Amino acid sequence: MKTVQPIRESEKVRELEELLERMQDPRGQRIYMLLMVGIYLGLRISDMLKLRVNDLRGKSVLEIKEQKTAKNAQLPIPDKLRRVCRDRLAGLPGNAFVFESRQRDTFGALKAIGRTTAYNDVKAMARLAKIDYAIGCHSLRKTFGYHYYKQTGDIAFLMIWFNHSSVEVTKRYIGIDLDERAKKIRKFEI
């Protein structure tokens, strides 16, 4: 399995936001929400896909039980994402999935998209932004961590947010260690 990277370039993230925000079709709207929730909350894809409209709409804190760790998490929702949720989730039923599929369950209710669809949506983002390095669903979570660290330098906060066991694990996870190694070796000569 290939290790995916965060989207390091702020301008690519902003470009994606602008391109996807303007899309009117349902898939474009869903990909936009996937991007925004992913880069502003740093959730694992398994936790993102089970989100319901009521989990985000009108909330300042997201309360979830993480699927992988079974731990309860309370995650403050950044103002920008709150605005996006207010605008994009208005009028939707509260029990609807944020990332809804066209498929229905046995009772006729719409299901959430699956991991494969989410992966295909993230790959579509990469094509739109002309990203030529390894990217996948985890890239959204890593992008959140990478840019938070670059803006604040607060690796301890990210370590807690991600439930990592050490600062080194978090640095490696968000790609900071790779940046540091590349910077050190760039001018190396013998």
C-alpha positions as CSV (number, residue, x, y, z in Angstrom):
1,M,0.0,0.0,0.0
2,K,1.3,3.4,-1.0
3,T,1.8,6.1,1.6
4,V,-0.3,9.1,0.6
5,Q,0.8,12.7,1.1
6,P,-0.9,15.8,2.4
7,I,-1.7,18.6,-0.1
8,R,1.2,20.8,0.9
9,E,0.5,23.7,-1.4
10,S,-2.0,26.2,0.2
11,E,-2.8,27.6,-3.3
12,K,-3.8,24.1,-4.5
13,V,-6.2,23.7,-1.5
14,R,-7.7,27.2,-2.2
15,E,-7.9,26.4,-5.9
16,L,-9.8,23.1,-5.1
17,E,-12.1,24.9,-2.7
18,E,-13.0,27.5,-5.4
19,L,-13.4,25.0,-8.2
20,L,-15.6,22.6,-6.2
21,E,-17.6,25.3,-4.5
22,R,-18.9,26.4,-8.0
23,M,-19.9,22.9,-9.1
24,Q,-23.7,22.5,-9.2
25,D,-24.0,18.8,-9.8
26,P,-24.6,16.5,-6.8
27,R,-21.3,14.8,-7.1
28,G,-19.4,18.1,-7.2
29,Q,-21.3,19.3,-4.2
30,R,-20.5,16.0,-2.3
31,I,-16.8,16.3,-3.3
32,Y,-16.7,19.9,-2.0
33,M,-18.1,18.8,1.4
34,L,-15.7,15.9,1.5
35,L,-12.8,18.3,1.0
36,M,-14.0,20.8,3.5
37,V,-14.9,18.4,6.3
38,G,-11.6,16.5,5.6
39,I,-9.3,19.4,5.7
40,Y,-11.0,21.3,8.6
41,L,-11.7,18.4,11.0
42,G,-9.0,15.9,10.1
43,L,-11.2,12.9,10.6
44,R,-10.5,9.4,9.3
45,I,-12.6,8.6,6.3
46,S,-14.5,5.9,8.3
47,D,-15.6,8.6,10.7
48,M,-16.4,11.1,8.0
49,L,-18.7,8.8,6.0
50,K,-21.0,8.1,9.0
51,L,-21.6,11.8,9.6
52,R,-25.2,12.9,9.5
53,V,-26.5,16.4,8.8
54,N,-27.5,16.9,12.5
55,D,-23.9,16.1,13.5
56,L,-22.7,19.3,11.8
57,R,-25.5,21.7,11.1
58,G,-25.7,24.4,13.7
59,K,-23.0,22.9,15.9
60,S,-19.8,24.4,17.2
61,V,-18.4,21.1,18.4
62,L,-18.6,17.7,16.7
63,E,-19.1,14.8,19.1
64,I,-18.3,11.4,17.7
65,K,-17.2,8.0,18.8
66,E,-14.2,7.2,16.6
67,Q,-14.6,4.0,14.8
68,K,-11.0,2.9,14.8
69,T,-10.2,3.6,18.5
70,A,-13.8,3.5,20.0
71,K,-12.9,6.7,21.9
72,N,-15.3,9.6,22.2
73,A,-14.0,12.8,20.7
74,Q,-15.2,16.3,20.9
75,L,-13.8,18.3,18.0
76,P,-14.4,22.1,17.7
77,I,-15.6,23.0,14.3
78,P,-13.7,25.9,12.7
79,D,-15.9,29.0,11.7
80,K,-15.2,28.5,8.0
81,L,-16.6,24.9,8.1
82,R,-19.5,26.0,10.2
83,R,-20.4,28.5,7.4
84,V,-20.1,25.9,4.7
85,C,-22.3,23.5,6.7
86,R,-24.9,26.2,7.3
87,D,-25.1,27.0,3.6
88,R,-24.7,23.4,2.2
89,L,-26.8,21.5,4.7
90,A,-29.7,23.9,4.9
91,G,-33.0,22.2,4.1
92,L,-31.7,18.7,4.3
93,P,-33.3,16.2,6.7
94,G,-31.3,15.9,10.0
95,N,-30.9,12.2,9.7
96,A,-29.5,12.3,6.1
97,F,-25.9,11.4,5.6
98,V,-23.6,14.3,4.8
99,F,-22.0,12.1,2.1
100,E,-25.1,10.5,0.7
101,S,-25.1,7.8,-2.0
102,R,-27.8,7.2,-4.6
103,Q,-28.1,3.6,-3.2
104,R,-30.8,2.7,-0.7
105,D,-30.8,0.3,2.2
106,T,-33.5,-2.5,2.7
107,F,-35.9,0.1,4.2
108,G,-35.6,2.5,1.3
109,A,-33.4,5.1,3.0
110,L,-30.4,6.5,1.2
111,K,-27.1,5.1,2.3
112,A,-23.8,6.9,2.8
113,I,-21.2,6.6,0.1
114,G,-18.6,3.8,0.6
115,R,-14.8,4.1,1.0
116,T,-14.3,3.3,-2.7
117,T,-16.5,6.1,-3.8
118,A,-14.8,8.5,-1.3
119,Y,-11.4,7.4,-2.7
120,N,-12.6,8.0,-6.3
121,D,-13.8,11.5,-5.2
122,V,-10.5,12.3,-3.7
123,K,-8.7,11.1,-6.8
124,A,-11.0,13.4,-8.8
125,M,-9.9,16.3,-6.6
126,A,-6.3,15.4,-7.3
127,R,-6.9,15.5,-11.1
128,L,-8.7,18.8,-10.8
129,A,-5.8,20.4,-8.9
130,K,-3.2,18.6,-11.1
131,I,-1.6,16.9,-8.1
132,D,0.9,14.4,-9.3
133,Y,2.0,12.7,-6.1
134,A,0.3,9.9,-4.1
135,I,-3.0,11.1,-2.7
136,G,-5.9,9.2,-1.1
137,C,-8.6,9.6,1.5
138,H,-6.0,9.9,4.3
139,S,-4.5,12.9,2.4
140,L,-7.4,15.1,3.7
141,R,-6.6,14.2,7.3
142,K,-2.9,14.7,6.7
143,T,-3.6,18.1,4.9
144,F,-5.4,19.3,8.0
145,G,-2.4,18.3,10.2
146,Y,0.2,19.6,7.9
147,H,-1.3,23.1,7.5
148,Y,-2.3,23.4,11.1
149,Y,1.3,22.6,12.1
150,K,2.7,25.0,9.5
151,Q,0.5,27.9,10.8
152,T,0.9,27.2,14.5
153,G,3.9,25.0,15.1
154,D,1.8,23.2,17.7
155,I,2.7,19.5,17.2
156,A,1.5,18.5,20.7
157,F,-2.1,19.7,19.8
158,L,-2.0,17.5,16.7
159,M,-0.7,14.6,18.6
160,I,-3.7,14.8,20.9
161,W,-6.1,15.5,18.0
162,F,-4.9,12.5,16.1
163,N,-4.6,10.2,19.1
164,H,-0.9,9.5,18.3
165,S,1.5,8.1,20.8
166,S,4.4,10.5,20.2
167,V,5.4,13.8,18.5
168,E,7.6,11.8,16.1
169,V,4.7,9.7,14.9
170,T,2.7,12.8,14.3
171,K,5.5,14.5,12.4
172,R,6.0,11.5,10.2
173,Y,2.2,11.1,9.7
174,I,1.7,14.7,8.4
175,G,4.9,14.6,6.3
176,I,6.9,17.2,8.3
177,D,9.8,14.8,8.7
178,L,10.0,14.3,4.9
179,D,10.1,18.1,4.5
180,E,12.8,18.5,7.1
181,R,14.9,15.7,5.5
182,A,14.5,17.2,2.0
183,K,15.5,20.7,3.3
184,K,18.6,19.3,5.0
185,I,19.8,17.2,2.0
186,R,19.0,19.7,-0.7
187,K,22.3,21.5,-0.6
188,F,24.4,18.5,0.4
189,E,27.5,17.9,-1.7
190,I,30.6,15.8,-1.3
